[in-house]
Every structure is written in structure tokens, then in C-alpha cells.
Amino acid sequence: MKRTVIIILTIVLAIGLTACQKTPDDPSISTKDIDNMIEKATVEPILGEAPQETHETLEIDDANVIISIDDTLRALLGAPKKIIYEIVGKNGNLTINIDADIIIPNVYGMPVARVSKGHFSDDDIKRLNETFRDGEVAFDQSYSGMGAYAQYQRSSTPNDPKELTLTQDDAQTIALDVITKLELSDFYCSGKRITSLNNFNVGYYVTSRDFYYIEEPISFEDYEDINDFYNATGEQWMEADRNIYEFMFTRVINGIPLTYTNDEGTMTPHASDLRPWMYERILIAIDDKGVYSFKWFSPYIVEEIITEASALLPFSDIQDVIISMLPVVWSWYDNDERYSYEMEITEIRLGLMRITEKDVGETGLIIPVWDVIGTHTYWGTQPDKPTPLDALTEDRTYQPYMTINAIDGSIIDRGLGY
């Protein structure tokens, strides 16, 4: 039986929820003009009352991330610790189960900063070359206009066998030591995972010969059917694969690290001639032999902190956007009659990201955003195959289902950067 949206009123509140304001019919069309954004951010800043100590004397970790503070911001936003909802699409093919922790930084206010495209200084280049002496560090100060890019890759092949013996904690210590040697005290480890070497490299501008490590590559001429060729090369590719630890570092602004996602910011609208601008991030791959690869994408120049405490919509407005727009954004799941989809939203996180003004691309703002995070499972029949598709689950920890501007409630396309 199809069910309508169910709102389970078992929400633990830090304080009573602020009265809802009207949500735009389509938040995605709200303006993202930089000047308007600054005006909105600074009209009614949200800033909790700090105790006797100042921001400079608060307890912070080695990356200048504030780690000791109360729930002042949560209370000001009227944000609960958790929300529980269920949404069913009108066609019944999509069910969205929200049982999500509401994650809010332990700070008094969320900043807005202006950034521009940076480059690698002579000191950066010197430190990188000194840190990675056993291999060549490649630099590109423009990377086709998308931002500067630096990469080191160890000359020796990955560890063998496939399984890692190094613990993730020990691997993270190695990655943090690299950050320390490079004097990048304003970067924070915003994500980590165990992945395959091939997955780490795919999509990050590294050619296949850098990570296949196949002694005798298969020749296309040996196969009459192109599908047989691809199947054979795929098996050989997987056989050559190795597990690896990946650590993702992002810049810290006023004690708050930018949220890491898999989005690169390299999409461009078809009608635009604008060069995309990659998001700044540092990826470090570690195996049993130590650092296998280091990649630093598109360093920012922090031009100014526009406000230390931006105006923010109450959480009640944000949850209205989530409830109304999440099934709309993912309506193609509900319209797909071949499969059933079940989305599990486990976390709604307040953090920072960089946006750019549409059709500008050289400067941008770091602003507060809400990311909707979880997993989804799908199963069903396939028209061209006799057997049904077994249930498959995709983890989207670093690929939010929705990103919402915390200042005005508009929906942000992380691929486009606005």
C-alpha cells in the first residue's frame, strides 16, 4: 500500500523549533549572485555569546579546528539532535527513510570568506620536492584554467599482496606527517576510506599506464569481438589492482574545515564557455610502503573573512526544503519502473563549501551549507535479462544527495559550484 509522507514527532530538540518561514516553491532558482549573497549573509548574523575566552584561546587541534565548545549554534538554529521522517514518491518506486543525525560544528557562528584562484609558490614547490625525494613532483599552475595542480607518485609499484597490513590509524599518522612537513597547518583530514588503487586514480587525471602495472598488456588485435577484449582487459585490470588507504584534506576557515565530497567542481553548463574551477583538496594515498601518491588540487587564496558569523535560516526552514525537494531532485528514481529504490538518509551536516558566481569563475565565496548524506539500495527486473536484479547498495558518504545553501535555502549543484 502506498503511503504518504509520514512525520514522526519523536524529535529531540536542543530548544523549541523556530517558527517556519515560507519555503520558496523552487529553492533551486533562488539567486546565487555573490553581492546578494554577501548582503544576505551579513544582515542578521547568528553568533552565540562566547564565554570569557576568545576564539584565539578556545581549545583547538593541530589543524586549528575548534574542538571544545557547547551547543550554542544548535540552540540558535533550533536544530534537533536527530530527525525521523518517511517519504514515498507518488509512483511508489522511491522510498526515502530519514533517520538522520544533525551534525553541527562546535562553533559560535559560521563564517563567509572570499577566495580566489591561487598557485603554488616557490616555497610550496621547494617543500613538495624536499618531502617527496624518491619520485618526481609534477606541477601545473593552471590545468587548463581549472586551477593549479600538483602531483607526486612514488616510482615503485604498489604493495603486494592486495591486502594491507598497515592499520588505518598508522596510515593516517603518515598522511598527517606529510601535511606537517609541507607546513599546511590550515588543512584538516575531512575524510578517509579504504579503496582500490584503480578507484583512487580513475578521474584524477592519471593515465592508465600509471596504475595498471600489467607486465604483458593484452592486444586488441588478439580479439575479434570488442566485448571479449574489454572483458579480458577488465579482468587483467582487476587482477593488477591493490587496496590502498585514501585521506582527504580540506582547508580550515575560522576553525571550520570545508566539507569534503567527491565532487570536483569541473562540470560546465553546455551553453557556457566558462572554464570550471576545481575545488581545493589534498588527497594522499598510503600503502604498506608509505606514501604512494599525493595530489593537491586548485589551492585557494583567502582574500578576506567577510563575516565570522553569517545569517543562517532556522533549521525548520532547512528541513522543509529537504522534505519538499529531495523527492523532486531524485524523481527519476520514482519514475524508473524497472526498479524499486530505497534511500536511507543517515546524516544532515552543516559545513562549508566554495561557491562561484555563475559565468564568472575566478573568485568565489566560502559559505555555510547543509549536506544530506546516506545510502540507497535498488532492486528489480531488467528488460534485457531474464533474472531479476539482486539488491545493490551504494554508499554516498562523500557524495551528498542534496546540498542546501544555509543562508537562503537554495539548492546548490556541487558539480557546477553554484
C-alpha positions in Angstrom: 0.0 0.0 0.0 1.4 3.4 -1.0 2.0 5.7 1.9 2.1 9.5 2.0 4.8 11.5 3.8 5.0 10.4 7.5 6.4 12.8 10.0 7.3 11.0 13.2 7.3 13.6 16.0 9.9 11.9 18.2 12.5 14.7 17.6 14.9 15.5 20.4 15.2 19.3 20.4 18.0 21.4 21.7 15.4 24.1 22.1 11.9 24.6 20.6 12.0 24.8 16.8 11.8 28.3 15.4 8.5 29.0 13.5 8.7 28.0 9.9 9.1 30.6 7.2 7.6 30.1 3.8 9.9 27.9 1.7 10.3 29.0 -2.0 8.3 26.9 -4.4 11.6 26.0 -6.1 14.6 26.9 -4.0 16.9 25.9 -6.8 16.0 29.1 -8.7 16.9 31.5 -5.8 19.6 33.9 -6.7 23.2 33.0 -6.2 24.6 36.4 -7.1 27.7 37.0 -5.0 26.8 40.5 -3.9 23.3 39.5 -2.9 24.8 36.5 -1.0 27.1 38.8 1.0 24.2 41.1 1.8 22.0 38.2 3.0 24.9 36.7 5.0 25.6 40.0 6.9 22.1 41.3 7.5 21.3 39.3 10.6 24.4 37.4 11.7 23.9 34.4 14.0 26.5 34.4 16.7 26.2 32.8 20.1 27.6 34.6 23.2 31.1 33.4 23.8 32.3 32.7 27.3 35.2 34.7 28.8 37.8 33.2 26.5 38.0 34.4 22.9 38.2 32.4 19.7 42.0 32.6 19.9 42.1 30.9 23.3 39.5 28.2 22.6 40.7 24.6 22.6 41.8 23.7 19.1 43.6 20.8 17.5 46.7 20.8 15.4 44.8 22.0 12.3 43.3 25.0 14.1 39.9 23.2 14.2 37.8 24.2 17.2 37.1 21.0 19.2 35.8 22.3 22.6 32.7 24.3 22.8 29.0 23.9 23.7 25.8 23.5 21.5 25.2 27.3 21.3 24.8 27.3 17.5 22.5 24.3 17.6 20.2 26.1 20.0 20.2 29.3 18.0 19.2 27.4 14.8 16.5 25.4 16.7 18.1 22.2 15.4 17.3 18.8 16.9 19.9 16.1 17.5 18.0 13.8 15.1 15.1 13.8 12.8 13.0 10.8 11.6 10.7 11.0 8.5 9.5 8.8 5.7 8.7 10.0 2.2 7.2 7.9 -0.5 7.2 9.0 -4.1 3.9 9.5 -6.0 4.7 6.4 -8.2 5.7 4.3 -5.2 9.1 3.4 -6.7 11.1 5.6 -4.4 11.0 5.5 -0.6 13.1 7.9 1.4 13.7 7.0 5.0 15.2 9.8 7.0 16.7 8.7 10.3 19.4 11.3 10.4 21.8 12.8 12.9 22.0 16.5 12.6 25.7 17.4 12.7 26.6 21.0 13.6 30.2 22.3 14.1 31.1 23.2 17.7 31.4 26.9 16.9 29.6 30.1 17.8 29.0 31.2 14.1 29.5 30.1 10.5 31.9 32.3 8.5 31.7 33.6 5.0 35.0 34.2 3.2 36.1 35.4 -0.2 38.6 33.3 -2.1 40.3 33.4 -5.5 42.3 31.0 -7.6 45.8 30.6 -6.2 49.0 29.0 -7.4 52.0 27.1 -6.0 54.6 29.5 -4.6 58.3 28.9 -4.8 58.2 27.8 -1.2 55.4 25.4 -1.9 57.3 23.8 -4.7 60.5 23.6 -2.7 58.7 21.9 0.3 57.0 19.5 -2.0 60.2 18.5 -3.8 62.0 18.1 -0.4 59.2 16.0 1.0 59.0 13.6 -1.9 62.6 12.9 -2.8 62.0 9.4 -4.2 59.9 10.5 -7.1 59.1 13.4 -9.4 56.6 16.1 -8.4 54.6 17.4 -11.4 53.2 20.9 -11.3 50.7 22.7 -13.5 49.9 26.3 -12.4 46.7 26.4 -14.5 45.5 23.0 -15.5 43.5 24.2 -18.5 42.2 27.2 -16.5 40.6 24.9 -13.8 43.1 25.8 -11.1 46.7 24.8 -10.2 47.5 21.1 -9.7 50.4 19.3 -8.2 51.0 15.5 -8.1 53.6 13.2 -6.7 53.6 9.5 -7.4 56.0 7.0 -6.0 58.2 5.4 -8.6 57.9 1.9 -7.1 54.8 -0.2 -7.7 52.1 -0.6 -5.1 52.4 -3.1 -2.3 51.9 -6.8 -2.9 49.7 -8.7 -1.9 46.4 -6.9 -2.3 45.5 -6.9 1.4 47.1 -4.1 3.5 48.9 -5.0 6.7 49.3 -1.4 7.8 46.5 -0.1 10.1 44.4 2.8 9.0 45.4 4.8 12.1 49.1 4.2 11.3 48.5 5.2 7.7 46.7 8.4 8.8 49.7 9.3 11.0 51.9 9.1 7.9 49.5 11.3 6.0 49.4 13.9 8.8 53.2 13.9 8.9 53.2 14.8 5.2 50.9 17.7 5.9 53.2 18.8 8.8 56.3 18.7 6.6 54.5 20.8 4.0 53.6 23.4 6.7 49.9 23.1 5.8 48.6 23.8 9.3 45.4 25.2 7.9 44.3 21.9 6.4 42.2 19.2 8.2 41.6 15.5 7.5 38.0 15.7 6.4 37.6 12.2 5.1 39.2 8.8 4.9 38.5 5.4 3.3 40.0 2.2 2.1 39.7 2.0 -1.6 41.3 0.3 -4.6 44.3 1.8 -6.4 42.3 1.9 -9.6 39.4 3.7 -8.0 41.8 6.2 -6.4 43.3 7.1 -9.8 40.3 7.0 -12.1 39.0 10.5 -12.7 42.1 12.2 -11.3 44.0 12.9 -14.5 46.3 10.0 -14.3 46.8 7.8 -17.4 46.1 4.1 -17.2 49.7 3.1 -17.6 50.5 4.8 -14.3 48.5 2.3 -12.3 47.8 -0.9 -14.3 51.2 -2.5 -13.7 50.4 -5.2 -16.2 53.6 -6.9 -17.4 52.2 -8.0 -20.8 49.2 -5.8 -21.8 46.5 -7.5 -23.9 46.5 -6.5 -27.6 43.2 -5.6 -29.3 44.4 -7.5 -32.3 44.1 -10.8 -30.4 40.3 -10.5 -30.2 37.7 -10.5 -32.9 34.9 -9.2 -30.7 35.4 -5.9 -28.9 33.3 -7.1 -25.9 35.7 -10.1 -25.4 38.6 -7.6 -25.5 37.1 -5.4 -22.8 36.2 -8.4 -20.6 39.7 -9.7 -20.8 41.3 -6.3 -20.1 38.9 -5.7 -17.3 39.8 -9.0 -15.6 43.5 -8.1 -16.0 42.9 -4.7 -14.6 41.2 -6.0 -11.5 44.0 -8.6 -11.0 46.5 -5.8 -11.1 44.5 -3.8 -8.5 45.7 -3.2 -4.9 44.0 -1.9 -1.8 45.1 1.5 -0.6 44.2 4.0 2.2 43.0 7.4 1.0 42.9 10.5 3.2 41.2 13.7 2.1 42.3 17.1 3.4 40.4 20.4 3.1 41.1 24.0 4.1 40.1 25.3 7.5 38.3 28.7 7.7 37.9 30.2 11.2 38.3 26.9 12.9 35.9 25.0 10.5 37.1 22.7 7.7 35.4 22.7 4.4 33.3 19.6 3.9 34.9 17.1 1.6 32.9 15.5 -1.2 33.8 13.5 -4.3 32.6 16.4 -6.5 35.4 18.1 -8.3 33.6 21.2 -9.4 34.6 20.6 -13.0 31.2 20.5 -14.7 30.3 23.2 -17.1 26.8 24.1 -18.5 26.6 23.2 -22.2 25.7 26.8 -23.2 28.7 28.3 -21.3 32.2 28.9 -22.4 33.3 29.3 -18.8 36.2 27.2 -17.6 35.2 25.3 -14.5 37.1 25.8 -11.2 38.2 22.7 -9.3 37.6 22.6 -5.6 40.7 22.8 -3.4 41.5 19.5 -1.8 44.5 17.3 -1.0 44.4 13.6 -1.5 47.1 11.3 0.0 47.2 7.6 -0.8 49.1 5.3 1.7 50.0 1.7 1.4 52.4 -0.7 3.3 55.4 1.0 1.7 54.3 4.5 2.8 53.1 7.4 0.6 52.1 6.1 -2.8 50.5 9.3 -4.2 49.9 12.9 -3.2 47.6 15.3 -5.1 46.9 18.9 -4.4 44.1 20.5 -6.4 43.5 24.2 -7.0 44.9 26.0 -4.0 42.8 29.0 -2.8 43.9 32.4 -1.8 41.8 33.6 1.1 41.2 37.2 0.3 39.1 38.2 3.3 36.8 37.0 6.0 33.6 38.8 5.2 31.8 37.8 8.4 32.7 35.4 11.2 29.0 34.7 11.8 26.7 34.6 8.8 23.0 34.9 8.9 21.5 31.4 8.8 18.0 30.1 8.2 16.5 28.3 11.1 16.7 24.5 10.8 12.9 24.3 10.4 13.3 26.0 7.1 16.1 23.7 6.0 14.0 20.6 6.9 11.1 22.0 4.9 13.4 22.2 1.8 14.7 18.7 2.4 11.2 17.2 2.8 9.7 19.1 -0.2 12.7 19.0 -2.6 14.5 15.7 -2.0 11.9 13.6 -3.8 11.8 16.2 -6.6 15.5 16.2 -7.1 15.5 12.4 -7.3 12.2 12.0 -9.1 13.8 10.0 -11.9 14.2 7.2 -9.4 10.5 7.3 -8.7 9.8 7.4 -12.5 12.0 4.4 -13.2 9.5 1.5 -13.4 12.2 -1.2 -13.8 13.5 -0.9 -10.2 12.5 0.0 -6.7 14.7 2.4 -4.8 15.1 2.9 -1.1 17.1 5.8 0.1 18.4 5.9 3.7 19.4 9.4 4.9 21.6 9.0 7.9 23.2 12.4 8.4 22.4 16.1 7.7 25.6 18.1 8.1 26.3 21.8 8.4 29.6 22.7 6.9 31.4 25.0 4.5 31.8 24.9 0.7 33.0 27.2 -2.0 30.5 28.6 -4.5 31.2 30.7 -7.6 29.1 33.3 -9.3 27.5 31.9 -12.4 29.6 32.7 -15.5 32.4 34.4 -13.5 34.5 31.6 -12.1 37.7 33.5 -10.9 36.5 34.4 -7.4 34.1 32.8 -5.1 32.7 32.6 -1.5 33.1 30.1 1.2 29.6 29.8 2.6 27.8 27.6 5.1 25.8 24.7 3.6 23.8 21.7 4.7 24.7 18.3 3.1 22.2 15.4 3.0 24.1 12.2 3.3 23.3 8.5 3.3 23.0 5.4 1.1 20.5 3.9 -1.3 19.5 0.4 -2.4 17.8 -0.6 -5.6 16.4 -3.9 -7.0 14.1 -5.1 -9.7 13.9 -6.5 -13.2 15.9 -5.6 -16.3 14.1 -5.7 -19.7 17.0 -7.4 -21.5 17.8 -10.0 -18.8 15.6 -13.0 -17.6 16.6 -12.8 -13.9 15.8 -10.0 -11.5 18.5 -7.7 -10.2 19.6 -8.5 -6.7 19.6 -5.6 -4.3 22.6 -3.3 -4.7 23.5 -0.7 -2.2 25.6 2.5 -2.9 27.3 4.4 -0.1 27.2 8.1 -0.7 29.1 9.3 2.4 31.2 11.7 0.2 28.5 12.3 -2.4 25.6 14.2 -0.9 22.1 13.6 -2.2 21.4 17.3 -1.8 23.4 20.4 -0.8 21.4 23.4 0.6 22.7 27.0 1.0 22.3 27.6 4.7 21.9 31.3 4.2 19.0 31.4 1.7 17.8 27.8 1.3 18.6 27.4 -2.4 19.8 24.1 -3.7 23.5 24.1 -4.8 24.8 21.9 -7.6 28.2 20.8 -6.3 29.3 19.7 -9.8 28.8 23.2 -11.1 29.9 25.0 -8.0 26.8 27.2 -7.6 
